Amino acid sequence: MLQTVEISELNNNPFPNRIFIIGGGILGASLSYFLSREDNGRQIVLIDKYLDKLSGSTGYAPGFVGQYNESPVLTSLAKDTVSEYIKVPGGFNVVGGLELSSTPNGVENLHRRKDAAQSSGLPAEIISPEVAASLAPDFIDPSSVKAGLHFPSDGTANAIQIVSYYIREARSKGVQFLEAEVTGFATEGHQMTTINSSNGDITLSGSIVILATGIWTTPLTTDIVQFPVPIIPVAHPYTFTPSRPPRSGTPYPFVRWLDHHVYARDHGDRDGLGSYDHPPMQANPTKSAMGTWPASFEQVLSEATSHLKNRHQFLVNGPSEDRDEKRPFNGIFAVTPDNLPLAGRVPGLSNLWLCAAIWILGGAEQRSSEDEALLKALDPARFQNIEDDILLKQALAKYNDIYNRDSN
């Protein structure tokens, strides 16, 4: 996307109903799109430090959107998200999700999850190892699992396609775009008055600011918010097979080996695999969500690939000087102490809103003000009066079961 407005133009022509969205990932893009559809006379400006690429977690996410979660809030958000992504041309592929287990306790858990998913209105079915293997024959050896749980309405989101669509539609409805790195804010009383950026300060003149800044949210809010904002960036290994011709036939579902915290997917011209089976590592992202490569991740990936039938095809050695862009990488994303996004008005500042999603889940969430239970669950101030070290410990503890753990 190209810049369409200058800071001088914004400051010299104050607009009485202006909304600044900071962050151009999947959440910021969807916000600009949905807000631009409302005929309320507001001017909307989206600010990102790079308008020509996705530098945050959106650009590195594996793309899976599994709708059932043991948290009813996340299940509801995921269902709403899929209902919007599926409207985007080429934005969502309904390939299904497949969970596998090789232990009696794990199989019992699959049955429990199946019943709960069906109760929430989602199709789900327990399948035999042989049927599971038929859905992803290069991934699954039927002798290595005892059962599978198939979610046929789940799928993979094409984040780049979704963002491009939302940005294009928002632009057509008058949304302005500014390329600048936001470095901080100035406040006066209960109002934010200034956005500080690498290209100069932006005077707010009563405007609303929405932070959709993902892994960079906490440092941006430290000096202006009077309560913890525990959006913790964490390191995560992901790898690929070398390129190959696309498979023919039915696309593979997104597969998860729940006992081992490993997942894999078909990217079309290669396969991808990620693992949560390692101690959580807090990250400190600077320019992008591509983190430095910890040497320990090579062993993590070696163990993760051992659960797949085509284990020997996956690359496990980290980046090299002449590395292919599809080499193993450390993709940074955010966790929170309860695995839920932070979304809503920030108490104490009347014109600041926080909208920080987890991965790409919730990127298209649209809720009415009447949904009080959801607003309470996502309240940015819900961690008030809890010590930072406790929140950090709780957030990191969520990493290993990011897809499954109850978020109460």
C-alpha positions, 0 to 999 in steps of 0.5 A, a space after each residue: 500500500 502507498 502513503 496517501 497523506 503527510 503529517 503536515 497535512 494532518 496537522 494543518 487540517 484538523 478533522 473533528 472526527 478522526 480515528 488513528 489506527 496504529 498498526 497495519 497487520 491483519 487486525 489494523 487492516 480489518 479495523 480500517 475496513 469495517 470502520 470505513 463501512 460505517 457512514 459516520 463522517 469520521 476520517 480514518 488514518 492507518 499508520 504503520 512503519 512499513 506500508 509495503 510489507 507485513 513486519 509483524 506476526 501477521 506476516 509470519 503466522 502459519 495461518 491456521 484458524 481452529 474454531 473450537 477452543 476450551 475458552 467459549 470466548 475464543 470459540 465465539 471469536 474464531 467462529 466470527 472471524 471465519 465467517 468474515 475471512 471466508 468472504 474475502 476472495 482467496 482469503 480462507 481455505 476450508 481444508 479442515 483441522 485434524 487433531 491426533 493422539 497416540 495415548 489413551 488419555 489423549 484419545 479420551 481428551 479428543 472425545 471430550 473436545 468433540 462433544 464440546 465442539 458439537 455443543 458449541 455448534 461446530 461439526 466435529 467427528 472422531 475418526 480412525 487412524 486409517 481415515 486420519 492417514 487418508 486425509 494427510 498420507 504424507 504426514 500420518 503413519 496410522 500405526 503411530 496414532 490411536 484416533 483423530 478428531 476432524 473439524 471439517 469447517 476449520 481452515 487456513 487463512 491467507 493473511 497477505 490476501 486478507 490484509 490486501 483486500 481489507 486495505 484495498 476496500 478501505 482505501 476505496 472508502 477514503 481511509 488514509 495511509 501514513 508510513 511512520 514508526 510510532 515511538 510514543 505519545 503525549 497526554 494531558 489529563 485524561 486525553 492523548 494529545 500527540 502521537 510521536 513518530 519517527 517522521 514528526 509529531 501528530 496533533 490529535 485534536 480530540 481524535 480517537 487512537 486505536 492501538 493494533 500493534 500486536 507484539 509492540 503494544 506493551 512498550 508503547 503503552 508503558 508510559 501512558 497506561 496505569 495498569 499492566 498490559 501483558 502482551 508478551 512476545 515469544 519465540 517460535 520455531 517453524 520450518 519447511 520442506 524443500 519446494 515440490 510440485 503441488 499435490 493433486 486431490 483434496 488439500 490436506 487438513 491442518 494437522 496437530 499432534 496434541 500429545 507432542 505440541 507439534 503441527 503441520 500444514 500443506 503450503 501448496 509448493 512445500 510443507 510447513 511444521 511448527 513446535 511448541 514442545 520447548 520451554 517458552 522463550 520471551 523475545 524482544 522484537 525490534 524491526 520485525 516479528 522475525 527473531 534471531 535464531 536460537 541454536 536450541 531450536 534445531 533440536 526442537 525441530 528434529 524432535 518435532 519432525 520425528 512424529 511425521 511420516 515424511 520427517 526426513 524431508 523437513 529442514 531443521 538447521 537454522 538460517 545461513 548466510 545464503 539462506 533461502 527465505 523458506 529456511 527454518 525461522 523464529 516467528 515471534 508472536 504474542 501470548 497473554 496470561 489468559 490467552 485472550 486478546 485485549 480489546 476495548 477502551 483504555 480506562 483513564 484515557 478517554 480517546 485511547 482504545 486497545 485492540 491486540 489479537 493473538 496470532 490472526 485469530 480475532 482479526 475480523 471480530 466485530 461485536 456490538 456494545 451490548 455484548 457485555 460478557 465479551 467486553 468484560 473478558 477482553 477488557 484491557 484493564 483486567 490485569 489491574 493490581 497483578 504483579 508483572 512477574 506473575 503475569 509474565 509467568 502466567 503468559 509464558 505458561 500458556 505457550 505450550 498449549 496455545 491451541 487447547 488450554 482453557 482460558 479461564 
